[in-house]
């Protein structure tokens, strides 16, 4: 009889703590109000995408490519690497940025804008190789390959 009474009391005590203890913890912190401080919060967004490069006439992902993100005013610089399957993801505050992707000895630059109201910005990076045959005519007039 004492064993059944002990189990019943333990069950009631466990239910009490499970149901009322979290609400008491919330009530304890409700006296502190976190109101508007007067300073607007600027939310940025995620810059996500994949990096690609053409190898032997086939566009492939660029694994472990180095991506450098620099703000237009020069206050923020972040360096990251793509994953083994060419993907990347970075959170940026709102503003204008220059994204530079480097893979082997090739680089590619992009200018982007992260707005306050955007949650995600997709930027797939295509690293163009100047030594690829597809770009020979285009680059011959730019002075890359003197004749």
N, C-alpha and C positions, 0 to 999 in steps of 0.2 A: 504494500500500500504506500509506504514512504517512497519507494522507487518511482511509482507512477506519479505521485504528487511532485516529486523533484523534476521529472521529465516535463510535466505540464507547466510548472513554473519557469523552467528554462526556455520552453517554447514561447511562452507569453513574453518573457523578457527579451528574447531574440526578435520577436515581431515588433516590440516597442522600439528597440533601437533601430531596426531597419526602417520603420515608418516615420518616426518622429525626430531622430537625430539629424538627418539631412536638413529638415525644415528649420530646426533650431540653429544650425550653422548658417543658413541663409539669413535668418532673422537677425543674427548677431551682426552681420555686415551691412544690413539695410540702413543703418544710421548714417553711413557715409555716402553722401550723394556726389556723383561724378557728373556735374552739369557742364554746360557749355562754357568753355574757357575764353571765348572771344576770338580765338585764332582758328581760322578755317583749316581743316585737314585736307591736304592734297593727296589724293590717292593716285597711284600710277597704274601699272599693269604689267603683265607677264609678256616677255618677248620670247617666243618659242619658234622652233622650226628645225630644219635639217640642212646640212651642208653637203653639197654635191660637187663632184669634179669629173671631167671626162678623161677616161683612161682607155686607150686603144679603141676609139670610136664608140665607147659605151659609157653612158653617164652612170656613175656609181656614187655611193655615199662616201663621204670623207671622214673616216673614223679618226678620232683624237685630233681633229683640227683645232687650232688655237683661235679663239674669238675674243677680240678686244672691243669693248664698248666704251666710248668716250663722249662725255657731254659736250655740247657746243661751246659752253662757257669754260670748259676745262676743269670744272670743280669735281667731277666724278669720273673715275676710270675703273672699269672692272674687267678682269681677264678670266675666261673660263675655257674649258675644252669640251668638244663634242663627245658624245658617248661612242662606244664601239660600233654602233649602227648609225652614227652621224647626227643624232639629235642633240638639241640643247634647249635650255630653259633658264631664264634669268628674270628677276623682278626689278623693275626700274621705276623711279619716280617720274612724274610728268616732265616733259621737256624734249629738246631736239638732241639727237645722238648721231655719232658716226660709228658704224659697226664695221670692223675690219676682220676678215677671216683669212687665216694663213694656213696653208697646207703645203708641206715640203718647201719649195722655194716660190710658190705662187701665192699671191694675195688678191683680195677683192674687197672693195669698199662700198658701203651703202649708207645713205643718209635716211634716217627714220625719225618719226615723231611719236612719242607716247603721250596721249591725251589724258586729262584727269578722269574722264568718264569711261575710259576703255579698261576692260578687265584683261584682255589678251590681244597681242599684236603678232600676226604670223609673218615671219620673214624666212623664206627658204633661200639659202645662199648657194649660188652657182659660181664656183671658182673657175674662171676662164684661163686656159693655158695659152700663152702667146706662141708656144711652139707647136700647137695643134694645127693640122693642115686647114681646118675650117676657118681659122682666123688669119691666115697668111695674107690674103688680099686686103683685109681690113687694116692690119697692122703695118703693111708695107708702106702705106701712105702716111702713117703716124710717125715714121722715123725709127721704129723699133728694129727693123732689119734693113740696114743700108745695102744698096745694090752695088 
